[in-house]
Amino acid sequence: MTVIDMQTMRYINILDRTSRVKTSKCFSYNNTIIFAVPRAFLGQAIGPDALNVRRIQEELGKKVRIIAEPNGIEDIQRFVESIVAPVKFKAMVVENGMATLNAGSQSKAALIGRNRRRFEELQRIIKNIFSVDLKII
């Protein structure tokens, strides 16, 4: 179980109040607040013409994205693709508690980020949700 800090709790409550969709998965990646909601509620959370996303962005003063919650470790590649979009990577393999992300040199630089910040953010997200470590090659 992930420990949720007060700031994250505030973000989750704003999503709930704005869209009437409940989630426990909220994290920050690349200066964007990302909510992972059950796939069935994705449309409701985003709202008509992304109205809910715009309202939340105005209230928080930060970029917001809403993506589908993973259904287990088999969803890890789709989940990571949703988080890092528009950056693309070639493949992802999970074995022995390690998720290995195969990226080209341009994508690798974008995924790691300045001072490894994006890599560390993504690594923390993957560890919290799937309990595996992340490696980018």
PAKOL-175115 format. One line per field, with one value per residue: residue number from 1; residue in one letter; chain; x, y, z of N, C-alpha, C, CB in turn. Coordinates in pm, 1 decimal. Glycine has a CB too. Example, Ala and Ser with C-alpha at 12.3 -4.5 7.8 and 13.67 -1.06 7.14 Angstrom:
2
k = c(1,2)
r = c(A,S)
c = c(A,A)
n_c1 = c(1319.0,1285.0)
n_c2 = c(-569.0,-225.0)
n_c3 = c(780.0,708.0)
ca_c1 = c(1230.0,1367.0)
ca_c2 = c(-450.0,-106.0)
ca_c3 = c(780.0,714.0)
c_c1 = c(1320.0,1290.0)
c_c2 = c(-330.0,3.0)
c_c3 = c(780.0,787.0)
cb_c1 = c(1130.8,1408.4)
cb_c2 = c(-447.3,-59.8)
cb_c3 = c(904.6,572.5)
//
This chain:
137
k = c(1,2,3,4,5,6,7,8,9,10,11,12,13,14,15,16,17,18,19,20,21,22,23,24,25,26,27,28,29,30,31,32,33,34,35,36,37,38,39,40,41,42,43,44,45,46,47,48,49,50,51,52,53,54,55,56,57,58,59,60,61,62,63,64,65,66,67,68,69,70,71,72,73,74,75,76,77,78,79,80,81,82,83,84,85,86,87,88,89,90,91,92,93,94,95,96,97,98,99,100,101,102,103,104,105,106,107,108,109,110,111,112,113,114,115,116,117,118,119,120,121,122,123,124,125,126,127,128,129,130,131,132,133,134,135,136,137)
r = c(M,T,V,I,D,M,Q,T,M,R,Y,I,N,I,L,D,R,T,S,R,V,K,T,S,K,C,F,S,Y,N,N,T,I,I,F,A,V,P,R,A,F,L,G,Q,A,I,G,P,D,A,L,N,V,R,R,I,Q,E,E,L,G,K,K,V,R,I,I,A,E,P,N,G,I,E,D,I,Q,R,F,V,E,S,I,V,A,P,V,K,F,K,A,M,V,V,E,N,G,M,A,T,L,N,A,G,S,Q,S,K,A,A,L,I,G,R,N,R,R,R,F,E,E,L,Q,R,I,I,K,N,I,F,S,V,D,L,K,I,I)
c = c(A,A,A,A,A,A,A,A,A,A,A,A,A,A,A,A,A,A,A,A,A,A,A,A,A,A,A,A,A,A,A,A,A,A,A,A,A,A,A,A,A,A,A,A,A,A,A,A,A,A,A,A,A,A,A,A,A,A,A,A,A,A,A,A,A,A,A,A,A,A,A,A,A,A,A,A,A,A,A,A,A,A,A,A,A,A,A,A,A,A,A,A,A,A,A,A,A,A,A,A,A,A,A,A,A,A,A,A,A,A,A,A,A,A,A,A,A,A,A,A,A,A,A,A,A,A,A,A,A,A,A,A,A,A,A,A,A)
n_c1 = c(84.5,55.5,181.9,-0.5,53.4,-44.0,-73.8,-112.3,-349.0,-517.1,-518.8,-645.7,-896.5,-988.1,-1014.8,-1217.7,-1427.8,-1468.3,-1517.8,-1655.8,-1532.1,-1355.7,-1026.6,-710.7,-471.8,-245.5,0.0,307.7,468.9,720.5,651.3,375.3,54.4,-67.4,-347.0,-456.6,-722.0,-997.0,-1049.8,-1315.3,-1420.5,-1284.9,-1368.5,-1565.7,-1410.6,-1236.8,-1420.9,-1670.7,-1542.6,-1295.3,-1343.7,-1341.5,-1069.4,-956.8,-1076.8,-965.1,-693.8,-695.1,-765.6,-550.2,-330.8,-147.5,-30.0,-245.1,-309.8,-516.1,-523.3,-569.9,-608.4,-380.3,-433.6,-282.6,43.9,74.1,-14.8,181.0,349.4,171.6,73.1,305.1,366.8,148.8,206.6,458.2,410.7,440.1,676.6,834.9,908.6,1094.4,1045.2,934.1,1034.5,957.1,1111.7,1224.1,1171.6,1244.9,1186.3,1265.5,1326.8,1344.6,1490.8,1554.5,1844.0,1765.7,1508.8,1581.5,1733.1,1530.8,1360.9,1517.0,1591.4,1695.0,1950.5,1868.2,1604.9,1341.3,1365.7,1395.5,1147.1,971.7,1066.6,997.3,715.8,664.3,768.6,596.1,342.4,370.1,560.6,818.7,1157.4,1307.3,1478.6,1652.3,1750.6)
n_c2 = c(-119.2,215.0,506.4,794.1,1129.6,1454.2,1647.7,1492.3,1367.2,1589.1,1647.3,1414.3,1441.2,1671.3,1574.3,1384.0,1550.1,1711.5,1533.1,1315.1,1068.0,810.7,748.4,602.1,634.5,860.1,1069.2,1250.6,1340.1,1464.4,1739.0,1724.9,1643.8,1326.3,1123.5,796.5,618.2,381.6,201.8,195.8,433.2,634.8,817.9,961.4,1076.9,1244.0,1406.8,1587.0,1710.1,1737.7,1889.7,1852.5,1801.0,2048.2,2215.2,2112.4,2161.1,2441.1,2491.4,2377.2,2491.4,2353.9,2121.1,1856.1,1509.8,1235.9,895.3,544.5,304.1,43.1,-310.5,-495.6,-657.6,-729.4,-513.9,-325.0,-212.3,-64.3,112.2,256.4,370.2,545.0,724.5,841.5,952.5,1218.1,1078.8,803.3,450.0,146.4,-122.4,-316.3,-521.7,-748.3,-914.2,-1121.9,-933.4,-692.3,-427.6,-373.2,-119.6,-61.8,172.4,406.3,622.9,900.0,890.5,768.9,966.8,1158.5,1015.2,975.2,1235.4,1563.0,1560.0,1305.6,1317.5,1264.1,989.8,896.4,974.7,817.3,564.5,551.7,556.6,315.1,130.7,172.0,97.2,-149.0,-293.9,-349.5,-297.0,-42.3,-19.0,148.2,97.7)
n_c3 = c(0.0,-85.2,64.4,99.5,55.4,192.0,-10.5,-243.4,-169.6,-169.3,-446.1,-542.6,-421.2,-553.1,-815.4,-769.5,-677.6,-903.5,-1119.6,-1022.2,-1006.7,-853.7,-738.5,-642.1,-737.9,-806.6,-929.8,-985.9,-1282.4,-1481.7,-1433.9,-1449.5,-1329.4,-1289.7,-1313.8,-1257.0,-1356.1,-1328.0,-1631.8,-1729.7,-1636.3,-1758.2,-1964.4,-1825.0,-1623.7,-1769.8,-1899.4,-2097.9,-2400.7,-2271.6,-2045.0,-1761.3,-1716.6,-1791.0,-1595.8,-1357.3,-1407.7,-1411.0,-1143.1,-1003.3,-1123.3,-1272.8,-1524.9,-1623.1,-1660.9,-1750.2,-1725.5,-1815.6,-1559.4,-1470.6,-1527.5,-1404.8,-1399.8,-1664.9,-1806.2,-1795.8,-2000.3,-2167.8,-1977.4,-1898.8,-2147.2,-2168.5,-1963.7,-2034.5,-2282.1,-2516.0,-2579.1,-2726.8,-2700.9,-2774.0,-2672.2,-2385.7,-2126.2,-1869.3,-1614.6,-1351.3,-1140.6,-1253.5,-1468.0,-1790.8,-2006.1,-2341.3,-2537.3,-2804.2,-2869.0,-2867.0,-2746.9,-2510.0,-2380.7,-2341.8,-2173.5,-1947.6,-1866.3,-1742.6,-1502.1,-1427.2,-1344.4,-1455.0,-1497.1,-1233.0,-1126.5,-1284.2,-1217.7,-945.3,-965.3,-1107.7,-924.9,-702.9,-807.5,-950.1,-811.9,-911.3,-1026.7,-1235.6,-1545.3,-1797.3,-2126.2)
ca_c1 = c(0.0,131.8,150.6,-43.6,76.4,-158.5,-85.2,-172.8,-487.8,-587.4,-539.3,-746.2,-1026.5,-1029.9,-1063.5,-1345.2,-1527.4,-1491.3,-1567.0,-1725.0,-1458.8,-1264.4,-902.3,-608.3,-346.3,-217.1,142.6,363.5,573.5,756.1,571.9,234.5,-15.9,-131.5,-442.4,-487.5,-858.0,-1043.8,-1076.5,-1458.4,-1454.4,-1191.5,-1445.7,-1631.5,-1307.5,-1188.1,-1533.4,-1699.8,-1442.6,-1189.0,-1382.7,-1293.8,-923.5,-930.9,-1115.3,-864.8,-570.9,-713.0,-764.8,-417.2,-225.3,-50.7,-81.3,-309.0,-345.7,-591.2,-495.3,-634.5,-540.1,-336.7,-503.5,-183.3,177.6,64.9,-47.9,287.1,399.6,68.8,67.7,423.7,349.1,54.4,272.7,568.9,369.7,456.8,802.3,811.3,1018.9,1081.0,983.5,950.5,1035.6,958.2,1155.9,1300.7,1151.2,1306.4,1124.2,1369.1,1267.3,1439.0,1462.7,1662.6,1923.3,1687.4,1405.1,1647.5,1766.2,1404.7,1306.8,1601.2,1575.0,1807.1,1985.4,1796.4,1481.1,1227.6,1390.2,1365.9,1001.2,911.3,1107.8,915.1,579.2,665.6,791.8,475.5,225.6,394.5,663.5,936.2,1252.9,1310.2,1608.4,1636.7,1870.1)
ca_c2 = c(0.0,337.6,612.9,910.2,1253.5,1546.3,1712.0,1393.3,1352.4,1707.7,1627.5,1308.5,1499.0,1762.3,1489.1,1326.8,1656.4,1762.3,1433.1,1205.4,943.4,785.8,678.0,615.3,643.6,996.4,1092.2,1359.1,1300.9,1569.9,1857.3,1700.6,1557.4,1218.8,1039.0,670.1,583.0,259.2,222.3,220.1,570.2,727.0,924.2,1042.6,1154.5,1348.1,1498.4,1623.5,1803.9,1750.3,1997.7,1824.4,1817.9,2192.5,2269.8,2069.4,2234.8,2578.8,2492.8,2342.4,2568.2,2257.5,2034.6,1735.8,1405.6,1125.0,774.6,422.5,229.2,-88.1,-426.6,-589.5,-644.2,-744.1,-381.4,-230.4,-137.4,32.9,211.3,342.3,448.8,652.5,821.8,913.0,1009.4,1166.7,1005.9,662.5,357.5,28.5,-237.6,-327.2,-661.1,-760.9,-1046.0,-1123.4,-812.4,-577.8,-385.5,-316.3,-38.5,-50.4,297.6,459.5,723.2,1021.9,859.8,738.7,1095.3,1220.6,936.9,993.5,1374.8,1633.9,1511.4,1177.6,1346.3,1188.6,847.7,869.7,984.3,699.1,449.5,552.2,519.3,171.8,57.6,181.0,30.7,-286.5,-354.1,-390.9,-189.6,1.9,2.8,196.1,66.9)
ca_c3 = c(0.0,-98.4,158.2,23.3,130.0,194.2,-141.0,-333.5,-123.6,-219.5,-590.0,-559.9,-384.4,-659.8,-925.1,-725.9,-673.9,-1038.9,-1215.5,-952.2,-1029.3,-742.6,-768.1,-538.3,-810.3,-850.6,-916.4,-1064.5,-1376.2,-1575.5,-1399.4,-1481.6,-1234.4,-1365.5,-1241.4,-1322.7,-1315.1,-1394.4,-1774.7,-1751.6,-1595.8,-1823.5,-2030.3,-1721.5,-1554.4,-1861.3,-1919.1,-2236.8,-2455.3,-2170.3,-1954.3,-1625.0,-1715.4,-1790.9,-1464.0,-1258.6,-1439.8,-1363.3,-996.9,-952.6,-1188.3,-1326.0,-1630.6,-1570.5,-1757.0,-1692.4,-1803.7,-1765.6,-1454.2,-1520.4,-1473.0,-1353.6,-1458.3,-1810.9,-1859.7,-1762.1,-2116.5,-2207.1,-1870.4,-1909.8,-2270.6,-2137.0,-1876.6,-2098.1,-2411.5,-2652.6,-2599.2,-2763.5,-2677.5,-2859.5,-2606.3,-2241.4,-2082.7,-1724.5,-1567.5,-1226.1,-1062.9,-1321.6,-1593.9,-1876.3,-2111.7,-2451.6,-2608.4,-2887.3,-2795.5,-2845.1,-2647.9,-2382.8,-2318.7,-2298.5,-2062.1,-1828.4,-1825.2,-1682.2,-1367.1,-1407.5,-1272.2,-1510.2,-1470.9,-1091.7,-1109.1,-1346.5,-1137.7,-823.3,-1004.5,-1141.4,-799.7,-620.6,-865.5,-992.4,-725.2,-986.0,-1051.7,-1374.0,-1608.8,-1934.9,-2208.5)
c_c1 = c(87.9,86.9,116.0,-23.3,-44.3,-181.6,-154.6,-319.3,-573.0,-618.2,-649.5,-885.8,-1078.0,-1082.5,-1201.4,-1457.0,-1565.5,-1560.3,-1651.5,-1663.1,-1357.7,-1141.4,-809.2,-472.0,-329.5,-68.3,186.2,472.7,596.5,668.8,424.8,175.7,-91.8,-220.9,-462.0,-622.8,-898.8,-1086.6,-1222.5,-1498.1,-1366.1,-1264.9,-1510.2,-1528.5,-1257.4,-1295.9,-1553.7,-1603.3,-1331.8,-1216.9,-1329.1,-1142.6,-889.5,-964.9,-1010.5,-733.8,-579.2,-701.9,-624.8,-306.3,-114.7,-114.7,-136.0,-334.2,-420.0,-573.0,-566.7,-544.7,-495.7,-414.7,-407.2,-54.0,173.4,32.5,66.1,333.8,299.6,62.3,185.2,415.4,255.6,121.1,373.2,532.2,394.2,589.0,769.0,932.6,988.8,1004.7,1008.2,939.0,1041.0,1000.7,1240.0,1291.4,1211.4,1231.5,1232.7,1302.8,1374.0,1401.9,1580.8,1733.0,1845.5,1582.9,1466.6,1680.2,1640.0,1347.0,1388.1,1589.9,1699.2,1826.1,1906.7,1659.4,1362.4,1242.7,1352.8,1216.5,933.0,943.7,1022.6,771.7,570.4,681.2,665.0,360.2,250.4,496.2,778.3,1027.4,1255.6,1453.2,1582.0,1765.8,1852.1)
c_c2 = c(124.0,439.1,737.3,1035.1,1347.1,1613.5,1617.5,1372.5,1469.1,1692.2,1524.9,1361.9,1595.8,1683.5,1434.0,1431.5,1704.3,1660.5,1321.6,1068.5,928.5,710.2,689.8,633.1,783.1,1019.2,1204.6,1302.9,1417.2,1694.5,1845.5,1610.8,1454.0,1139.0,912.2,624.6,453.1,290.9,257.8,364.3,675.7,845.0,1018.1,1131.4,1269.9,1452.7,1532.1,1732.3,1834.6,1862.0,1975.4,1844.3,1966.8,2255.4,2236.8,2145.3,2378.9,2586.0,2468.3,2430.4,2479.5,2179.4,1907.5,1638.6,1296.2,1004.8,655.2,351.9,93.8,-200.9,-530.8,-571.9,-656.9,-611.0,-281.0,-148.5,-30.3,147.0,309.5,427.5,567.5,762.9,906.3,976.6,1159.3,1095.7,859.4,579.1,228.9,-85.0,-232.6,-474.0,-662.5,-902.8,-1029.4,-992.0,-687.8,-551.2,-315.9,-248.5,-16.8,72.4,334.2,571.8,852.0,999.7,835.2,867.6,1162.7,1147.1,956.4,1136.4,1433.6,1588.1,1386.4,1196.6,1264.6,1039.5,813.0,878.0,858.6,573.5,438.5,508.2,368.7,87.9,56.1,97.6,-116.8,-361.0,-415.7,-270.1,-158.4,23.6,47.4,166.6,122.7)
c_c3 = c(0.0,7.1,75.6,108.5,115.5,58.5,-241.2,-297.2,-173.9,-368.9,-616.6,-527.1,-491.2,-779.4,-891.4,-729.2,-814.9,-1128.1,-1154.2,-982.4,-916.7,-792.0,-648.8,-603.8,-870.5,-828.0,-1008.3,-1153.9,-1471.9,-1557.2,-1438.5,-1374.1,-1317.2,-1272.0,-1322.2,-1268.3,-1383.6,-1538.4,-1802.3,-1720.4,-1661.8,-1887.1,-1930.6,-1650.6,-1641.0,-1885.8,-2066.2,-2284.9,-2354.0,-2070.4,-1812.8,-1614.5,-1708.8,-1655.8,-1357.6,-1282.1,-1391.2,-1212.0,-940.4,-1008.6,-1241.4,-1439.0,-1566.4,-1685.1,-1682.5,-1783.9,-1740.8,-1664.6,-1509.9,-1453.3,-1418.4,-1429.1,-1611.0,-1879.5,-1845.5,-1882.4,-2159.5,-2105.5,-1880.6,-2036.6,-2246.0,-2055.1,-1953.9,-2232.6,-2409.8,-2679.1,-2625.7,-2724.1,-2752.8,-2792.5,-2456.4,-2203.6,-1930.1,-1689.4,-1441.7,-1148.9,-1123.4,-1452.0,-1674.4,-1994.3,-2219.1,-2533.9,-2696.9,-2812.5,-2768.7,-2736.0,-2511.0,-2308.8,-2264.9,-2177.0,-1934.6,-1776.3,-1761.0,-1537.5,-1328.1,-1341.7,-1323.6,-1484.4,-1327.2,-1062.8,-1162.7,-1266.4,-1009.9,-854.4,-1029.9,-1014.9,-713.4,-675.9,-895.8,-906.3,-803.8,-1005.6,-1200.7,-1420.4,-1751.6,-2010.7,-2349.3)
cb_c1 = c(-95.5,116.3,270.8,-192.2,205.8,-137.5,55.2,-96.1,-493.6,-502.8,-408.5,-713.0,-1015.7,-912.7,-964.7,-1331.6,-1475.1,-1360.4,-1451.2,-1873.0,-1388.2,-1335.1,-835.0,-608.1,-339.7,-305.1,221.0,418.4,535.0,744.2,630.8,218.3,-113.7,-25.9,-579.3,-374.5,-958.4,-1162.2,-1039.0,-1541.0,-1443.8,-1109.5,-1552.5,-1704.5,-1190.2,-1143.0,-1511.6,-1846.3,-1510.8,-1054.9,-1534.7,-1330.9,-858.5,-1011.5,-1253.1,-841.0,-544.5,-848.6,-861.5,-386.9,-167.8,-0.3,29.7,-441.8,-219.4,-743.3,-342.1,-668.6,-632.6,-185.8,-591.4,-232.8,272.1,-42.0,-170.6,404.4,428.5,-69.8,68.2,553.6,293.0,-66.4,342.7,684.2,219.6,443.3,897.5,782.6,1039.7,1217.2,1037.6,845.1,1156.9,818.7,1236.7,1445.9,1206.1,1458.2,999.0,1469.1,1213.3,1439.2,1432.2,1608.5,2049.9,1618.9,1323.3,1775.8,1837.3,1301.7,1302.9,1748.7,1460.3,1784.6,1960.6,1880.9,1449.2,1214.0,1538.2,1441.2,945.5,960.2,1258.0,914.7,535.3,780.0,909.2,432.1,183.9,440.8,601.2,896.3,1394.4,1228.9,1698.1,1602.9,1895.6)
cb_c2 = c(0.7,395.9,640.0,896.1,1323.8,1653.2,1753.6,1258.6,1344.5,1835.6,1582.4,1186.3,1571.3,1853.1,1372.7,1268.7,1773.6,1803.8,1371.8,1204.0,942.0,706.6,734.1,491.7,536.4,1103.2,964.7,1472.1,1170.0,1518.4,1978.6,1636.1,1640.0,1126.5,1112.7,561.3,697.2,195.3,97.6,124.9,583.1,653.2,864.3,951.3,1064.0,1286.3,1626.4,1671.8,1934.9,1775.5,2010.5,1680.5,1752.4,2260.9,2214.1,1914.9,2231.9,2634.4,2387.8,2198.9,2669.1,2161.4,2001.3,1770.4,1348.3,1160.8,748.3,327.2,210.5,-107.1,-489.0,-734.5,-750.2,-848.2,-327.6,-304.6,-233.0,-35.9,141.6,256.9,359.5,596.4,750.5,818.9,978.9,1278.6,1020.4,648.1,330.3,-20.4,-369.0,-240.7,-739.8,-727.0,-1120.4,-1154.2,-831.2,-603.5,-290.5,-425.0,98.6,-179.5,412.4,510.1,756.2,1066.6,737.5,656.1,1187.9,1220.9,788.9,960.0,1386.4,1786.9,1621.3,1082.7,1493.9,1214.1,812.1,968.2,1110.1,683.4,460.5,693.3,597.7,139.7,121.0,325.5,101.6,-287.0,-460.3,-453.5,-227.9,129.8,-126.7,349.7,-87.4)
cb_c3 = c(122.1,-240.0,257.4,-20.7,80.5,301.2,-193.1,-327.0,31.6,-194.8,-657.0,-470.2,-249.7,-702.9,-952.6,-584.2,-591.3,-1101.7,-1285.9,-991.1,-1170.1,-630.4,-896.2,-444.0,-919.9,-773.5,-946.7,-973.4,-1453.8,-1718.3,-1465.4,-1623.4,-1139.8,-1432.9,-1217.4,-1298.1,-1349.2,-1315.1,-1852.8,-1666.3,-1445.9,-1929.9,-2119.3,-1618.2,-1514.9,-1995.0,-1839.4,-2250.7,-2498.5,-2238.0,-1950.7,-1583.5,-1841.6,-1902.1,-1420.7,-1267.0,-1591.1,-1408.4,-943.2,-984.2,-1092.5,-1214.9,-1735.9,-1497.1,-1829.7,-1674.3,-1812.3,-1882.2,-1329.8,-1496.8,-1579.1,-1364.4,-1399.4,-1846.7,-1790.4,-1702.8,-2234.3,-2219.9,-1733.2,-1910.5,-2384.6,-2060.8,-1760.9,-2117.8,-2441.8,-2748.6,-2474.8,-2916.7,-2524.6,-2900.8,-2664.7,-2165.1,-2144.9,-1663.3,-1677.6,-1255.2,-928.7,-1349.2,-1570.2,-1924.0,-2055.5,-2539.8,-2508.8,-3023.9,-2873.2,-2976.0,-2691.6,-2405.9,-2419.9,-2414.5,-2098.8,-1860.3,-1730.0,-1688.4,-1263.7,-1321.8,-1282.2,-1660.8,-1497.9,-1002.5,-1180.9,-1491.7,-1101.6,-758.6,-1130.9,-1241.4,-721.0,-608.7,-992.1,-1133.8,-636.7,-1122.6,-1001.2,-1391.2,-1604.7,-1938.7,-2214.8)
//
